[in-house]
Amino acid sequence: QVQLVESGGGLVQPGESLRLSCASTGFIFRIRTVDWYRQAPGNQRELVATLTSSSLTRYADSVKGRFTISRDDAKNTVYLEMNRLKPEDSAVYFCHTVRQGLDYWGQGTQVTVSS
């Protein structure tokens, strides 16, 4: 069974950091594009960061310079390093990839930034 499993979310104070992980059974991340999305209550799901198979990265303007997407091929895991977190970063974060035209999503991990 093909799965994406996120972890690493939690409650932090503004200015602190978190690292999210996305692990997979069934996908080999180094040969495909993987994204991180987020969705806050009442908002649409938005694209946060993208990592291509050739290791190119793209970021939403709202996180550029603060978030870093990366991949550990030995662990087949994609990370989202989030620094200088702000309350507006609070959301459920999802890992996403596409295979043969189908979208695959993880279950999400909650990030809450609050003092």
C-alpha positions, 0 to 999 in steps of 0.5 A: 500500500502506498502511503505518505506519513507526516510527523513533527508538528506541535505547539511552539512559540513565535520565533521558534523552529520545527522540522516536519518529516514525510516518510513513504512506503511505496514511493521513492522520493528521489525520483519524483517531485514532493510538495508540502502544503498547509491548510488553516481553518477556513482557508484553502490548502496552499502550496508551501514548498516544492522539491523536484527530483533534480533537487530544485526547490520553490517556496511560497513568498510567505515562507521564503527565507524561513522554510527549507525543504530537503530530502534524505535519500537514504531514509527516503524522507522529505523534510520541511525545516521551519524557522522563525515561525509566526502565528500565521504559519499555524495550519495542518501541513500535508505532504503531497506527490503525484504518480501516474496522474493521481494525487497522493496526500498524507494525513497531515500534521498540526503546527500551532504557533502561539504565545 
